[in-house]
């Protein structure tokens, strides 16, 4: 390694020739003595950081799941550096820490020392959880950190209505109910497919769409444009429910219960292309 070569050469003499080292090891010719010394010192610092980064990558990838999920890379102080999603979290993290990635790595990402992840059961869940975490954590290495805008997504007007989307959950005995409103509000609710907790969850959805306060400012990031954009493209065949076709909470609960019993609804998988 470059670091080992530099250290070996420096140990050979109490008064090393930095110009010669810069030329022979770094490939930088004719550098003035002081500049050559600084270049050698900087190279050693960078190489030490590279070794720490490599070891952190090995440790992180060892424990990462091979399932779809959303992940957060953090530095030694716990600050969020990057939020991403992947079909296979371990494989994506290995790509982050590959040797060829180091050569073009952003300075912020070189500080990665730990990671956490959240496994998901569908692409839309991954998209929403990723965007929510980016908005909450403001990771320094993510390019897009603002809330999504409908005006930039080309969503057909017919899709811009209150909707509940039923998608698979990472838990086999459950499903995720994704609710969205054109004003940007959204929620995601995990519910048991056997209907054990559906009464509570149907009531929550009913209030989300029918409460007198539904137009009040929501404290959550307005991520509904992600749902509509997904429905317009990759989620075009996803199962959805019109909440206003139900005349009461009880009717909404009955409709959702019938859908949750249908195994054909639970074949969608996270697909990142």
C-alpha positions as CSV (number, residue, x, y, z in Angstrom):
1,X,0.0,0.0,0.0
2,X,1.0,3.6,-0.6
3,X,1.0,4.3,3.1
4,X,3.4,1.4,3.9
5,X,5.8,2.4,1.1
6,X,5.9,6.0,2.3
7,X,6.5,5.0,5.9
8,X,9.2,2.5,5.0
9,X,11.1,5.1,2.9
10,X,10.7,7.7,5.7
11,X,12.2,5.3,8.2
12,X,15.3,4.8,6.1
13,X,16.7,8.3,6.9
14,X,16.5,10.9,9.7
15,X,16.5,13.6,7.0
16,X,14.3,12.2,4.2
17,X,14.5,13.7,0.7
18,X,10.8,14.8,0.3
19,X,11.3,15.9,-3.3
20,X,12.6,12.5,-4.2
21,X,9.8,10.8,-2.3
22,X,7.2,12.9,-4.0
23,X,8.6,12.1,-7.4
24,X,9.2,8.3,-6.9
25,X,6.2,7.4,-4.7
26,X,3.6,10.0,-5.5
27,X,4.6,10.7,-9.1
28,X,4.9,14.4,-8.5
29,X,8.0,15.8,-10.1
30,X,9.9,19.1,-9.5
31,X,7.9,20.1,-6.4
32,X,9.6,22.6,-4.1
33,X,11.0,21.1,-0.9
34,X,8.3,22.5,1.4
35,X,5.5,21.6,-0.9
36,X,6.9,18.1,-1.4
37,X,7.0,17.7,2.5
38,X,3.3,18.8,2.8
39,X,2.3,16.5,0.0
40,X,3.9,13.5,1.7
41,X,2.2,14.4,5.0
42,X,-1.2,14.8,3.3
43,X,-0.8,11.5,1.5
44,X,-0.1,9.7,4.9
45,X,-3.2,11.3,6.5
46,X,-5.4,10.3,3.5
47,X,-4.0,6.7,3.5
48,X,-4.6,6.4,7.3
49,X,-8.2,7.6,6.8
50,X,-8.6,5.1,3.9
51,X,-7.6,2.2,6.2
52,X,-10.0,3.3,8.9
53,X,-12.7,3.6,6.2
54,X,-12.0,0.1,4.9
55,X,-12.2,-1.5,8.4
56,X,-15.4,0.4,9.1
57,X,-16.8,-1.0,5.8
58,X,-15.9,-4.5,6.7
59,X,-17.5,-4.2,10.1
60,X,-20.7,-2.6,8.7
61,X,-21.2,-5.1,5.9
62,X,-20.7,-8.1,8.1
63,X,-23.9,-7.4,10.0
64,X,-26.0,-5.9,7.2
65,X,-29.0,-7.8,6.0
66,X,-29.3,-9.2,2.4
67,X,-32.9,-8.0,2.2
68,X,-34.5,-4.8,0.8
69,X,-34.2,-1.8,3.0
70,X,-33.4,1.8,3.7
71,X,-30.0,2.6,5.4
72,X,-28.2,5.5,7.1
73,X,-24.4,5.9,7.1
74,X,-23.1,7.9,10.1
75,X,-19.7,9.2,11.2
76,X,-18.0,8.5,14.6
77,X,-20.1,11.2,16.3
78,X,-23.3,9.7,15.0
79,X,-24.1,12.5,12.5
80,X,-25.9,11.3,9.4
81,X,-23.8,11.3,6.2
82,X,-26.0,9.5,3.7
83,X,-29.4,7.9,3.4
84,X,-30.1,5.4,0.7
85,X,-32.3,2.4,-0.3
86,X,-31.4,-0.9,-1.8
87,X,-32.8,-4.2,-3.0
88,X,-30.0,-5.9,-1.0
89,X,-28.7,-3.7,1.8
90,X,-25.4,-5.7,2.3
91,X,-24.6,-5.6,-1.4
92,X,-25.2,-1.9,-1.7
93,X,-23.1,-1.2,1.4
94,X,-20.3,-3.3,0.0
95,X,-20.4,-1.1,-3.1
96,X,-20.1,2.0,-1.0
97,X,-16.9,0.6,0.6
98,X,-15.3,-1.0,-2.5
99,X,-11.7,-0.1,-3.2
100,X,-12.5,1.5,-6.5
101,X,-15.1,3.7,-4.8
102,X,-12.4,5.3,-2.6
103,X,-10.6,7.0,-5.6
104,X,-13.7,9.2,-6.3
105,X,-15.1,9.3,-2.7
106,X,-16.5,12.6,-1.4
107,X,-14.7,13.8,1.7
108,X,-17.9,13.5,3.8
109,X,-18.4,9.9,2.9
110,X,-14.8,9.0,3.9
111,X,-15.9,9.6,7.5
112,X,-18.4,6.7,7.5
113,X,-18.0,4.7,10.6
114,X,-21.4,3.1,11.3
115,X,-24.7,2.3,9.7
116,X,-28.2,1.4,10.6
117,X,-31.0,0.0,8.4
118,X,-34.7,-0.5,8.2
119,X,-36.0,-3.5,6.3
120,X,-39.0,-3.0,4.0
121,X,-41.4,-5.1,2.0
122,X,-42.2,-2.8,-1.0
123,X,-40.7,-0.2,-3.2
124,X,-43.1,2.5,-2.2
125,X,-42.3,1.9,1.4
126,X,-38.6,2.3,0.6
127,X,-39.2,5.5,-1.3
128,X,-41.2,7.0,1.5
129,X,-39.0,6.0,4.3
130,X,-35.9,7.1,2.5
131,X,-37.4,10.5,1.7
132,X,-38.6,10.9,5.3
133,X,-35.2,10.1,6.7
134,X,-33.5,12.5,4.3
135,X,-35.9,15.3,5.4
136,X,-35.4,14.5,9.1
137,X,-31.7,13.9,9.2
138,X,-30.5,16.3,6.4
139,X,-27.5,14.0,5.6
140,X,-24.6,16.0,4.2
141,X,-23.8,13.7,1.3
142,X,-27.3,13.4,-0.2
143,X,-27.9,15.7,-3.1
144,X,-31.7,16.0,-2.9
145,X,-32.9,17.0,0.6
146,X,-36.0,19.1,-0.1
147,X,-39.6,17.9,-0.1
148,X,-40.8,16.5,-3.5
149,X,-42.9,18.7,-5.7
150,X,-45.9,17.5,-7.8
151,X,-45.2,20.1,-10.4
152,X,-41.9,18.4,-11.3
153,X,-43.3,14.8,-11.5
154,X,-45.7,14.9,-14.4
155,X,-48.5,13.1,-12.5
156,X,-51.8,12.8,-14.4
157,X,-54.6,14.9,-12.8
158,X,-56.9,11.9,-12.5
159,X,-54.5,10.3,-10.0
160,X,-54.5,13.3,-7.7
161,X,-57.1,12.2,-5.3
162,X,-57.3,10.7,-1.8
163,X,-56.1,7.1,-2.0
164,X,-55.1,4.1,0.1
165,X,-52.5,1.7,-1.4
166,X,-52.1,-1.8,-0.1
167,X,-48.6,-3.3,-0.4
168,X,-46.6,-6.1,1.2
169,X,-44.9,-5.7,4.5
170,X,-41.5,-7.1,5.6
171,X,-43.5,-9.1,8.1
172,X,-45.2,-11.9,6.2
173,X,-48.4,-11.8,8.3
174,X,-48.9,-8.1,7.8
175,X,-49.4,-5.5,5.1
176,X,-48.6,-1.8,4.7
177,X,-51.5,0.6,4.2
178,X,-50.1,3.8,2.4
179,X,-52.4,6.7,2.5
180,X,-51.9,9.9,0.5
181,X,-53.7,13.2,-0.1
182,X,-53.2,15.8,-2.9
183,X,-52.3,18.4,-0.2
184,X,-49.1,16.4,0.4
185,X,-50.1,14.6,3.6
186,X,-49.3,10.9,3.9
187,X,-49.1,8.1,6.4
188,X,-48.0,4.5,6.4
189,X,-49.7,2.0,8.7
190,X,-48.6,-1.6,9.2
191,X,-51.6,-3.9,9.9
192,X,-52.1,-7.6,10.5
193,X,-53.6,-9.5,7.6
194,X,-55.9,-11.5,9.9
195,X,-57.7,-8.2,10.8
196,X,-56.7,-8.3,14.5
197,X,-55.8,-4.6,14.6
198,X,-57.7,-3.4,11.5
199,X,-60.5,-1.7,13.6
200,X,-58.0,0.8,15.0
201,X,-56.2,1.3,11.8
202,X,-59.3,1.8,9.7
203,X,-60.4,4.4,12.2
204,X,-57.1,6.2,11.9
205,X,-57.4,6.2,8.1
206,X,-60.9,7.5,8.3
207,X,-59.8,10.4,10.4
208,X,-56.9,11.1,8.1
209,X,-59.3,11.6,5.1
210,X,-62.4,12.9,6.8
211,X,-61.4,14.9,9.9
212,X,-62.4,18.5,9.9
213,X,-58.7,19.2,10.6
214,X,-57.5,17.4,7.4
215,X,-56.4,20.7,5.8
216,X,-54.5,21.8,8.8
217,X,-50.8,22.1,8.4
218,X,-49.2,18.7,8.9
219,X,-45.9,18.5,10.8
220,X,-44.6,15.6,8.6
221,X,-42.9,16.3,5.4
222,X,-45.4,16.4,2.5
223,X,-44.3,13.2,0.7
224,X,-47.5,12.3,-1.0
225,X,-46.1,13.4,-4.4
226,X,-43.8,10.3,-4.2
227,X,-46.9,8.1,-3.8
228,X,-48.7,9.7,-6.8
229,X,-45.5,9.6,-9.0
230,X,-45.0,5.9,-8.1
231,X,-48.7,5.1,-8.9
232,X,-48.3,6.8,-12.3
233,X,-45.4,4.6,-13.3
234,X,-44.0,1.6,-11.6
235,X,-46.9,1.2,-9.2
236,X,-49.6,1.4,-11.9
237,X,-50.9,-2.1,-11.1
238,X,-50.8,-1.7,-7.3
239,X,-54.0,-2.4,-5.3
240,X,-55.6,0.8,-4.2
241,X,-58.8,1.9,-2.3
242,X,-60.9,5.0,-2.7
243,X,-61.5,6.0,0.9
244,X,-64.6,8.0,-0.1
245,X,-66.3,5.0,-1.6
246,X,-66.8,3.8,1.9
247,X,-69.8,5.4,3.7
248,X,-68.4,4.7,7.2
249,X,-65.4,3.4,9.1
250,X,-67.1,0.0,9.3
251,X,-67.5,-0.2,5.5
252,X,-63.9,0.9,5.0
253,X,-62.7,-1.8,7.5
254,X,-64.8,-4.5,5.7
255,X,-63.3,-3.5,2.3
256,X,-59.7,-3.6,3.6
257,X,-60.3,-6.9,5.4
258,X,-61.4,-8.5,2.1
259,X,-58.3,-7.2,0.3
260,X,-55.9,-8.4,3.0
261,X,-57.2,-12.0,2.6
262,X,-56.2,-12.0,-1.1
263,X,-52.8,-13.6,-1.6
264,X,-52.6,-12.2,-5.1
265,X,-52.0,-8.7,-3.7
266,X,-48.7,-9.6,-2.0
267,X,-46.3,-10.4,-4.9
268,X,-44.9,-6.8,-5.3
269,X,-41.2,-6.6,-4.3
270,X,-38.7,-3.7,-4.0
271,X,-37.1,-3.2,-7.5
272,X,-34.5,-0.4,-7.9
273,X,-33.6,0.3,-11.5
